[in-house]
């Protein structure tokens, strides 16, 4: 069964699609990658140098790392990104194999795409959540003059009635969807909620965009937020999107919406992470610094736009990238990560969301039943907690030093600690705080 399989009954065909389109797995296995155990900080204050083989997928929320590369922020914490100058360009067709084979160390990633590998390997991990993707959307050609789900909701319809009314025009038609596995659960859920059946034509975003601009498509569900944004700006109707399901759909831990939580972040080879833990922490500090910077100064997206346009086929300027991120890929700050990793009442809490995602994948044979747990694949939680601990310890030490007479060397170490903390490198902030504490 090829990747142009037709989606005739929503959920029913998803398993066959996932198995037919899965990337062959490497034989690489690592028995010691079942859990994350924090490593101690290096002694002293020297910042070690390291090289990171990093890759990026061609989407707005997967390429903002370019900003840090152009600003030299990775080099400030001793990291060189390989291949120079901006890492490796990858797609969802090749990135999993590259991670498994150890040809790259880390990549921007839609983290649920790592799950199918757990049929054969427990090597790949999601080490950070950078945003919760809101770009899943079924769009309709403006020439069709259709109403959206939101329009019907405004008319006072119930969720079920509005879904059916909005999706009725798709019955028996062709929906053009991206080849990424991450789109299938959304499409299946929407088809089920709307009680409609359509045929799925799988096509890369770049090719689909060309056809859409030529008016040769009626309904599309792009993978990339820049494509969704571009088509919406061109007048395409947002028939229904993932945000509609979050806002109006059935809630609760057993809700069919829970498996649709779409964590975008960083995927990594677990063996690499365990062998280079502090390098990973420094890398992530730059990620959090970049997110903080663009939230304060969106003009920085101007550094990202040329690269994004070159890999996504878009023509966005800084404002366009900003709007895409704000509307479809709102980035998650270091402090917002508490929602993912601490707030058990949130629909985004990782253990609840990932338990539902894993259950959904297992029900279709994508992963073995009980073959993986949220904590085994989502190392983002203990890694974030480790950095929180470093931040708390740093704050406590610097508070203790306040008002004390310090030597010039201690004062210098204290100022460097404060500087690293302001840049979210709490590992080195802690190391310098310890140095400032010595002899006080």
C-alpha positions in Angstrom: 0.0 0.0 0.0 1.6 3.3 -1.1 1.6 6.7 0.5 -1.3 7.8 -1.8 -3.6 5.6 0.1 -7.1 6.9 0.2 -8.6 7.8 3.6 -12.0 6.3 3.3 -13.1 5.9 6.8 -11.0 8.3 8.9 -9.4 6.4 11.7 -9.7 3.0 10.1 -7.1 3.6 7.4 -4.6 5.4 9.6 -2.7 2.3 10.7 -2.2 1.1 7.2 -0.9 4.5 6.1 1.5 4.8 9.0 2.9 1.3 8.4 3.2 1.8 4.7 4.9 5.1 4.9 7.1 4.5 7.8 10.9 5.0 7.3 13.0 1.9 7.6 14.6 1.8 11.0 18.2 1.5 11.8 19.4 -1.6 13.7 21.0 0.8 16.2 19.8 0.0 19.7 20.9 1.3 23.0 20.0 -0.5 26.2 21.0 2.4 28.4 18.6 4.9 26.8 15.4 4.0 28.7 15.7 6.9 31.1 17.5 10.2 31.6 19.8 10.6 34.6 21.3 14.1 35.1 25.1 14.4 34.9 27.0 16.7 37.2 28.3 20.1 36.0 31.9 20.4 35.0 34.3 21.6 37.7 35.6 25.1 37.5 34.2 27.8 35.2 35.8 27.3 31.8 33.2 26.9 29.1 34.1 23.7 27.1 33.8 23.7 23.4 31.7 21.2 21.4 30.3 20.5 18.0 26.6 19.7 17.5 25.3 18.1 14.3 21.9 19.8 14.1 19.2 19.6 11.5 16.1 21.7 10.8 12.8 20.8 9.1 11.4 23.4 6.7 8.7 25.1 8.9 8.5 28.4 10.8 8.6 26.8 14.2 11.4 24.6 13.2 13.9 27.2 11.8 13.9 30.0 14.3 17.3 28.6 15.5 18.7 30.5 12.5 18.4 33.7 14.6 20.7 32.3 17.3 23.2 31.1 14.7 23.4 34.4 13.0 23.7 36.3 16.3 26.5 34.0 17.5 24.6 32.9 20.6 25.6 29.2 20.2 29.2 30.1 20.1 28.8 32.2 23.3 28.2 28.9 25.1 31.0 27.1 23.3 28.9 25.3 20.6 29.6 25.1 16.9 26.7 24.0 14.7 27.5 21.5 12.0 27.5 21.4 9.0 28.4 25.1 8.8 26.9 27.6 8.6 23.3 26.6 9.5 23.2 22.9 10.2 21.6 20.3 7.9 18.4 20.8 5.9 16.1 17.8 6.4 12.6 16.7 5.7 10.3 14.3 7.4 11.3 11.7 4.8 14.9 11.4 5.9 15.3 12.9 9.4 14.3 9.9 11.5 16.8 7.6 9.7 19.6 10.3 10.1 18.9 10.4 13.9 18.8 6.7 14.3 22.0 6.2 12.4 23.8 8.8 14.4 24.5 11.0 11.4 22.9 13.9 13.2 22.7 14.5 17.0 19.6 16.6 17.3 16.9 18.1 15.0 13.9 20.3 15.2 11.0 17.9 15.2 7.3 17.2 15.6 7.8 14.8 18.5 5.1 12.2 17.9 6.9 11.3 14.7 9.5 9.7 16.9 7.0 7.1 18.2 6.9 4.6 15.2 10.6 3.9 15.8 9.7 2.3 19.2 8.7 -0.8 17.4 12.3 -1.6 17.0 14.4 0.9 19.0 14.2 3.0 22.1 16.9 5.4 21.0 15.1 8.6 20.0 14.0 11.1 22.5 12.1 14.4 22.6 14.3 16.6 24.7 12.4 19.9 24.5 9.0 21.3 23.6 9.2 24.6 21.7 5.6 25.1 20.8 2.2 23.4 20.5 1.4 23.4 16.8 -1.9 25.0 16.0 -1.4 24.9 12.2 -3.4 21.7 11.4 -6.2 23.2 9.3 -8.4 22.0 6.5 -8.5 24.9 4.0 -11.0 25.4 1.1 -10.4 27.2 -2.2 -11.9 30.7 -1.9 -13.8 30.1 -5.2 -16.0 27.7 -3.3 -17.3 30.5 -1.0 -17.7 28.1 1.9 -18.5 28.9 5.5 -16.2 27.8 8.3 -16.8 25.9 11.5 -16.4 29.1 13.4 -19.2 30.7 11.2 -21.6 27.9 12.2 -20.6 28.2 15.8 -21.4 31.9 15.7 -24.8 31.0 14.4 -25.4 29.1 17.6 -24.9 25.5 16.3 -23.7 22.8 18.6 -20.2 21.4 18.1 -21.5 18.3 16.3 -23.8 20.2 14.1 -21.2 22.9 13.2 -18.6 20.2 12.4 -21.0 18.4 10.0 -22.2 21.6 8.3 -18.6 22.8 7.8 -17.3 19.5 6.5 -20.3 18.4 4.4 -18.8 20.0 1.2 -15.9 17.6 1.5 -18.0 14.5 1.2 -16.8 12.4 -1.7 -14.2 15.0 -2.6 -10.4 14.9 -2.5 -8.4 16.4 0.3 -4.8 17.1 -0.5 -2.7 16.3 2.6 1.0 16.3 3.3 2.9 13.0 3.6 3.9 13.6 7.3 2.4 11.0 9.6 1.5 13.8 12.1 -1.4 15.0 9.9 -3.3 11.7 9.8 -4.8 11.7 13.4 -6.1 15.3 12.8 -7.7 14.3 9.5 -9.1 11.1 11.0 -10.6 12.9 14.0 -12.2 15.7 11.8 -13.7 13.1 9.4 -15.2 11.3 12.4 -16.6 14.4 14.1 -18.1 15.6 10.8 -19.4 12.2 9.7 -18.0 12.6 6.2 -15.7 10.6 4.0 -13.2 11.9 1.5 -10.3 10.7 -0.6 -6.8 11.6 0.6 -4.2 12.6 -2.0 -0.7 12.9 -0.4 1.5 15.7 -1.8 4.5 17.6 -0.5 3.6 21.1 0.8 5.8 22.8 -1.9 4.0 21.0 -4.8 0.6 21.5 -3.1 1.2 25.2 -2.7 2.0 25.6 -6.5 -1.3 23.8 -7.3 -3.2 25.8 -4.8 -2.0 29.1 -6.2 -3.0 27.9 -9.6 -6.5 27.1 -8.4 -6.1 23.4 -9.1 -7.0 22.2 -5.5 -10.3 22.5 -3.7 -9.3 21.3 -0.2 -5.9 21.1 1.5 -4.4 20.3 4.8 -0.8 21.5 4.7 1.9 20.4 7.2 3.8 23.6 7.4 2.4 26.7 9.2 4.0 29.1 6.5 1.9 27.3 3.9 -1.3 27.6 6.0 -0.6 31.2 6.6 0.2 32.0 3.0 -3.0 30.4 1.8 -5.1 32.1 4.5 -3.6 35.4 3.4 -4.7 34.5 -0.2 -8.3 34.2 0.9 -8.5 30.4 1.5 -11.3 29.5 4.0 -10.2 27.9 7.3 -12.9 25.2 7.3 -11.8 23.8 10.6 -8.5 23.8 12.5 -7.0 22.1 15.5 -7.7 25.2 17.7 -11.4 24.8 17.0 -11.2 21.3 18.4 -9.3 22.4 21.5 -11.7 25.3 22.1 -15.1 23.7 21.4 -14.6 19.9 21.3 -15.2 17.4 24.1 -12.8 17.9 27.0 -11.3 15.5 29.6 -8.6 13.0 30.0 -10.4 10.4 27.8 -11.4 13.0 25.2 -10.6 12.1 21.6 -9.0 15.6 21.4 -6.2 14.6 23.8 -4.2 12.5 21.3 -4.2 15.5 18.9 -1.9 17.6 21.2 0.9 18.5 18.8 4.2 19.1 20.6 6.8 20.5 18.4 10.3 20.6 19.8 13.7 18.9 19.5 14.3 15.3 18.8 17.6 13.7 19.7 19.6 10.5 19.6 19.4 9.4 23.2 22.9 7.9 23.2 24.3 11.3 22.1 22.3 13.1 24.9 23.6 10.8 27.6 27.2 11.2 26.4 26.9 15.0 26.0 24.4 16.1 28.6 25.9 19.5 29.5 26.4 20.3 25.8 22.6 19.6 25.4 21.8 21.9 28.3 23.8 24.7 26.8 22.2 24.1 23.4 18.7 24.3 25.0 19.7 27.5 26.9 20.2 29.2 23.6 16.8 27.9 22.4 15.1 29.4 25.4 17.1 32.6 25.0 16.0 32.9 21.4 12.4 32.4 22.2 12.6 35.1 24.9 14.4 37.4 22.5 11.8 37.1 19.6 8.9 37.5 22.0 10.5 40.8 23.2 11.7 41.9 19.7 9.8 40.3 16.8 11.9 42.2 14.3 14.5 39.4 14.9 12.3 37.2 12.6 13.8 39.2 9.8 17.0 37.0 10.3 14.9 33.9 9.9 12.8 34.9 6.9 15.3 34.4 4.1 16.2 30.9 5.3 12.6 29.9 5.9 11.6 31.1 2.4 14.5 29.2 0.8 13.4 25.8 2.4 9.6 26.3 2.5 8.9 28.0 -0.8 7.3 31.0 0.9 7.9 34.7 0.5 7.5 35.9 4.0 9.1 39.0 5.5 9.7 39.5 9.3 6.1 40.5 9.9 4.9 37.4 8.0 7.1 35.1 10.0 6.0 36.8 13.2 2.3 36.4 12.3 2.8 32.8 11.3 4.5 32.0 14.6 2.0 34.1 16.7 -1.1 32.5 15.1 -0.1 29.0 14.3 3.1 28.2 16.2 3.2 30.2 19.5 6.6 29.6 20.9 6.9 28.3 24.5 9.1 30.2 26.9 11.2 28.6 29.6 8.7 29.6 32.2 5.7 28.5 30.1 7.2 25.0 30.1 5.8 24.6 33.5 2.4 24.1 31.7 3.8 21.0 30.0 5.8 19.5 32.9 4.1 20.6 36.1 0.5 21.7 35.6 -1.5 18.4 35.7 -4.8 20.2 35.0 -3.6 21.4 31.6 -4.6 19.5 28.4 -0.9 20.0 27.5 0.5 18.2 30.6 2.9 15.8 29.0 2.0 12.6 30.9 -1.7 12.9 30.1 -1.2 14.0 26.5 1.5 11.5 25.6 -0.4 8.6 27.3 -3.3 9.4 25.0 -1.0 9.8 21.9 0.8 6.5 22.7 -2.5 4.7 23.2 -3.8 6.0 19.9 -0.7 4.8 18.1 -0.7 1.5 19.8 -4.4 0.9 18.9 -3.3 1.1 15.2 -0.3 -1.1 15.6 2.2 1.7 15.2 3.8 1.0 18.5 3.5 -2.2 20.7 1.0 -2.1 23.5 2.9 -1.0 26.7 5.9 -0.6 24.5 6.7 2.9 25.6 5.8 5.3 28.3 5.6 9.1 28.3 8.7 9.4 30.5 10.7 7.0 28.3 10.3 9.2 25.2 9.8 12.7 26.6 13.2 13.5 28.2 12.2 17.2 27.9 10.6 17.0 31.4 13.6 15.9 33.5 15.9 18.1 31.4 13.8 21.2 32.0 13.6 20.3 35.7 17.4 19.9 35.8 17.7 23.5 34.5 15.0 24.7 37.0 17.1 23.2 39.7 20.2 25.0 38.5 18.3 28.2 38.4 17.0 27.8 41.9 20.4 27.0 43.3 21.9 30.0 41.5 19.3 32.3 42.9 19.9 31.0 46.4 23.7 31.4 46.2 23.5 34.9 44.8 21.0 35.9 47.4 23.3 34.6 50.1 26.2 36.7 48.6 24.2 39.9 48.6 25.7 42.4 51.0 28.9 40.4 51.6 32.3 41.7 50.9 33.6 40.0 47.8 37.1 39.9 46.3 37.4 41.2 42.7 37.5 37.6 41.4 34.4 36.8 43.3 32.6 39.9 42.0 33.6 39.0 38.5 32.3 35.5 38.9 29.0 36.8 40.4 28.5 39.2 37.5 29.2 36.4 35.0 26.7 34.2 36.9 24.1 36.8 36.6 24.8 37.3 32.9 24.5 33.6 32.1 21.3 33.4 34.1 19.8 36.3 32.1 20.7 34.2 28.9 19.0 31.1 30.3 22.3 29.2 30.7 21.5 28.2 34.2 24.2 25.5 34.1 27.0 27.9 33.8 25.2 30.5 35.9 25.4 27.9 38.7 29.0 27.1 38.0 30.0 30.8 38.3 27.8 31.3 41.4 29.7 28.4 43.1 32.9 30.1 42.1 31.7 33.4 43.5 30.7 31.7 46.7 34.2 30.3 47.3 36.0 32.1 50.0 33.1 34.5 50.7 
